[in-house]
Amino acid sequence: MRSLKATRVLLALFCLSCSTWLTAQSTGGRILGRITDPTGALLANAKVELVNQDTGVSREAISDADGVYNFVEVPVGTYRLEFDLAGFKKNIRKDVLLQVNQVVTLNMTMQVGEAREVVEVTSEAPLVDTTSTSLGTVVNDRAIVQLPLNERDTYQFLSLQPGVSSQTGADLYFGSGNVGSVSVNGGRGRANNFSVNGGDANDMFANLPTVQPSPDSVEEFRILTNTFDAEYGRNSGSVVNVVTKSGTNQFHGNIYEFHRNRPLNARGYFDTTKPAFIMNQFGGTLGGPIKKDRTFFFGSYEGLRRRQGQSGDVVAVPDTLERQGNFSEGAPFGGVIGDQTVADVLNSRANRQCQTDIAAAQAAQGVPLVTPAAGVNYADIFPGNVIPASCQDPVAVDLLRFVPGANTSNGFFQAVETGQDRSDQATIRIDHRINSKQQFSGYYYFTDQFTSNPFNNFQAAGANVPGFGADIKQRFQQWNLSHTWTVSNSLVNEFRFAYMREAQRTFNHSVHTNLVTDSCVSPAAKPFCFTGLSDAGAVNDPANNVLAGTQFANKIGITPGLGAGREGVPDITVSGGFTIGNNFEGELPQVGNSFQWSDNLTKIKGNHTMKFGVDLRRMRFDQTLYFEVSGYYNYFGGGTNDVGYSNDLYPNYLLGLPDTYQQGAAQNENVRTTSVYLFAQDSWKIRPNVTLNYGLRWELNTPLTDIGHHVQTFRPGQSTSIYPCQISPYGSALLGGTTDCTGEFPTGLVVPGDRGVPAGMTQTYYKSFAPRIGIAYSPGTSGKTSIHAGWGMFYNPVEQLVLEQFSAEPPFGGSTFLVQTFFNTPFYAQAGFPYPNPFNGILNPPRGQPVDWSIFRPILLFGEFQPHMRSQYSVQYNFSIQRELAKNLSLGFGYVGSQGHRLLVSNDLNRATPQTCLDIAAIANIDPNAVTSYGSPGTCNQFAEDNQFSVTVPSGFNFHMPGGQTVGGAGQTLNFVGIRPYSSPNCQADGTTCPADQVPVFSNIFAQDTIANSNYHSLQLNLEKRFSNGLQLQGAYTFSKSIDQASSFEDILNPFNPSATRSLSLFNAAQRFVLSYYYELPIKKFSGFTGKVLNGWAVSGITQFQTGFPIHLQSFDDNELTSSIDFASAGEPDQIARFHKLDPRSNPNHYAFDQNSFTSNASTPPTADNGISNCSAGPSFNCYQPSLFGRYGTAPRSICCGPGLNNSDISLQKSTQISERFRAEFRWDVFNLANHTKFFNPDGNVTDGSDFGRVKRAGPPRLMQLALKLYF
């Protein structure tokens, strides 16, 4: 049925296009006009010749009965038009500049006379566009070459346009620091479409630009930002079209060198030393004729060699006393041992030396002897807050060697580490005129790059201290072939084939690798270094640990099985403090190939210029994912065995009591997808001053599909038939000898090939129709004013980064999330039992063969596609006016808006039901013996969603079940192995068919679904002065507001009230002004040597002012009792006072807002020693708010705003004419001229304690570079 629908759609659109095709990215423009005599009468049959002034290539047209001539698909360049008609003088218009995708209207009034009389005029394209209804701007060659570009990245021109804001400084997700990742009119940063010479230049991984030609090889840069025509699509943000230079009849080119050095730069605001910086960026271009007037070439080369210091975060590190276990500087420990196993570990640690040293310390302090036991206060065990060395986890102590001491006066550490870059880029373009009607063009792009980053940051993960850098080796290529055939004056066809390859065979490969078990160096730690052997005898005792003394004893340690080249120190994060270890997001060696076939046909008929066509793309992306292979620990406090130290979490770290442990696996993914884009479009000149543009586009993006079928999804109630269950010896040991898999079977987890599960795990959506309509009206006949209005629909595909989450999950790898385990034996719970450990290399179970599902529990699933996903889309609209204020000066202003629908977002399908936990806690308060957990009296609190509970429900008590039902109490006992809706799908409330070891089947099940929305409104102004009298400038101002439920797919919805996450977009910049200019200084011209010195001075620059980005507020404390924490957390703090901004310069800890407006403390009441107050007594940071337990906080997802931007880059240039053919140019570029500190957004995670609200990073300080160019 679906294929029948698809066939109908394809047939309809092919009929509409009259069986002709059109590419999605035209690189030419149009020149048209109307020819009249002096009285205004229309002149038919006038001959018009269009000649490229650089290459001599020409075309002819004849005016029709309405006097109209029209040239379509004209390559970018400077042209001469010759108008010839018997009885009239010959007219010549010279220097007509045509820019990419531009429509130039050039009317001609011919004078009566003889043809040998010639009227020759130097002309320019009209300043006001009276025909197009798309919003956008062209950046010309002068701006591209002369403006100061930091890093010489052409895509920086994106942020010069109205409606466009860079995301740098917002500290969002992967790619947000890339200059090509911009928000355009409320669109997401990955929603832009890049092309070079009409060919695909989009990274398949995160939809960033891959083909980035050197500025010296670029002819023009065009960005369309709103309601673009139906021929453009694929993405809803913007269409970016880069056109490179071509050869001419004259040999021309340049050589250049850009240099930077440390003495030229300032020191960054947070930097403890001025960063190293040595850069040489060099290259050249050469173009010319292979055969004059027929075949031309243009080539370029650019090399980069750079060593640059990178500024690390400002980190709160343990001081000298804390490293020794002495926490006497703070209030007494306020925590209690909750689990007897933790007490047993302390009593048996270091061959019971810990127990002995505790008793000695208590005797020395003169306090009563207190032996560690469940229910005992830590303050009583460790008098004076001093933890003896024998009580500390030796592995945790050993790994402290990676944590530097403080190097700032206020006790923080900040590093400046040196990274390296090396790249080589080469391009070649060939243009060949086959005959007067056919043109061939070929382009090849090649970049090879090596980057060594001293800090391995990916998706906001990675160490914040030195020692854990990463290497990237990547190569990008594009082959681009096109053929243009002018069939007649009214019919032009263009065919294109483009092949783009992105190879990142080394992508985020950690420079610090070793077997996980080789992470320690001290003799005291080596035997226990994640080997499965604990430093505490209680864990190694078979009476407590069913795996102890068996062949599976090592399985309570870390067992990636991937070898020393892929493993390393686990990622360890202490909230509000250090992060060490290899980035848990892992490395991603990957290779992508994109094949694009397109063909276009443009037909002129009367007042209509019609286009019809198709763009076919086939994408292949092969990747190996190494996600969390060495493990990821998180300390954030508040757990059952939290030490309760108010200053920081380092006591928990030294005792080896992490709050969570997470581990992933490695797997290969071979992704394939196909895209088909069809459209039909017409530009109808209703009247000479009224143009109606309308069209229809249809887009098909097949679901991302792993042809190896190493992916899975979740369908409630359905069981996989591809992989039945069979208990292995290891599983049987965990389950007490049973071989029955019923309780452990993951009902709901299915794979491609199971009933109703396609290879792409979701439906193929065939209804992505995108109508477009716009009207342009120019009052009067002057052409100096144009009024535009437009409306359209635009779709977005899904980037491969989304599918990457699915990889290496059961049964194709382990994906485990554990709460409250031990540090050196992370698969042994603080509650006293071993968790299953499935990790052992890359898993490839044969289809149709059974697997032991029991060893994967508890299964954490990321990114599961829902079965009926539909395409993301945006509706855009605008109303604008453009007016020529004076010769070469125009002003455009208007309203621009958009609405995003069905946007991709994360959603937790298996969030816990808070009321279930609240009911368990309430019953435990009534009768402590009515609730047990793992055989001991217990209760329910934060992060207990995956615990086992037996609950005797009192009579008359209405108990809320995890699935949402209510059960009336009658003294019955209910059994839960996890309290999520799908924790243990086959487990019955009476305890039958439950997992035998009380470990749930599932923890979180995070889905990706197209269910979010957004809206955007703006006022935009654009002042443009075309180059004249030595000055060219553009000023862009945007006043806007963007609101959404999610600013990227990594954001997560509130699972009970998705609208509660609706807030300011994380990339929203309320006001933004950008001025770019080039000015040739009006110095009197001199001759001779004096002229060489004083002539040719110019200055250019870019000045930006922008309000700050919203701050993303989050709580990872799980007060809401759902444990919905993915890339981001659905939890939020309570806002208890008005938000109050601070100047980070005005306080020693660099806070950007007052912490006292927020709290996330739902569990720790005030005592005489802990310094905590009740929120009811007045707002203070993390004051006690008991009502927060079991609900989401009142703070919005985002709050306005972080630090703004005030930056000016300037360039001083001196051009010297050496001879008729040679010219030298010296330039001095200064970036961040005033050395304004560009603070990044502060930490918005309240769980980070003292880091909450603190700015940890800033952008570059003032940097300078010197350059020398030789033109010929």
Buried (B, 14 or more C-beta within 10 A) or exposed (E): EEEEEBEEBBEEBBEBBEEBBBBBBBBBBBBBBBBBBEEEEBBEEBBBBBBBBBBBBBBBBEBBEBBBBBBBBBBBBBBBBBBBBEEBBBBBBBEBBBBBBBBBBBBBBBEEEEEEEEBEEEBBBBBBBBBBBBBBBBBBBEBBBBBBBBBBBBBBBBBBBBBBBBBBBBBBBBBBBBBBBBBBBBBBBBBBBBBBBBBBBBBBBBBBBBBBBBBBBBBBBBBBBBBBBBBBBBBBBBBBBBBBBBBBBEEBBBBBBBBBBBEBBBBBBBBBEBBBBEBEBBBBBBBBBEEEEBBBBBBBBBBBBBBBBBBBBBBBBBBEEBBBBBBEEBBBBBBBBBBBBBBBBBBBBBEBBBBBBBEEBBEEEEEEEBBBBBEBBBBBBBBBBBBBBBBBBBBBBBBBEBBBEBEEEEBBBBBBBBBBBBBBBBBBBBBBBEEEEBBBBBBBBBBBBBBBBBBBBBBBBBBBBBBBBBBBBBBBBBBBBBBBBBEEBBBBBBBBBBBBBBBBEBBBBBBBBBBBBBBBEEEBBBBBBBBBBBBBBBBBBEEBBBBBEBEBBBBBBBBBBBEEEBBBBBBBBBBBBBBBBBBBBBBBBBBBBBBBBBBBBBBBEEBEBBBBBBBBBBBBBBBBBBBBBBBBBBBBBBBBBBBBBBBBBBBBBBBBBBBBBBBBBBBBBBBBBBBBBBBBBBBBBEEBBBBBBBBBBBBBBBBBBBEBBBBBBBBEEBBBEBBBBBBBEBBBBBBEEBEEBBBBBBBBBBBBBBEEBBBBBBBBBBEBBBEBBBBBBBEEEEBBBBBBBBBBBBBBBBBBBBBBBBBBBBBBBBBBBBBBBBBBBBBBBBBBBBBBBBBBBBBEBEEEEBBBBBBBBBBBBBBBBBBEBBBBBBBBBBEBBBBBEEEBBBBBBBEBBBBBBBBBBBBBBBBBBBBBBBBBBBBBEEEEEBBBBBEBBBBBBBBBBBBBBBBBBBEEBEBBBBEEEEBEBEEBEBBBBBBBBBBBBBBEBEBEBBBBBBBBBBBBBBBBBBBBBBBBBBBBBBBBBBBEEEBBBBBBBBBBBBBBBBBBBBBBBBBBEBEBBBBBBBBBBBEBBBBBBBBBEEEEEEEEEEBBEBBBBBBBBBBBBBBBBBBBBBBBBBBBBBBBBBBBBBBBBBBBBEBEBBEBEEEEBBBBBBBBBBBBBBBBEBEEEBBBBEBEEEBBBBBBBBEBBBBBBBBBBBBBBBBBBBBBBBBBBBBBBEEEEEBBBBBBBBBBBEBBBBBBBBBBBBBBBBBBBBBBBBBBBBBBBBBBBBBB
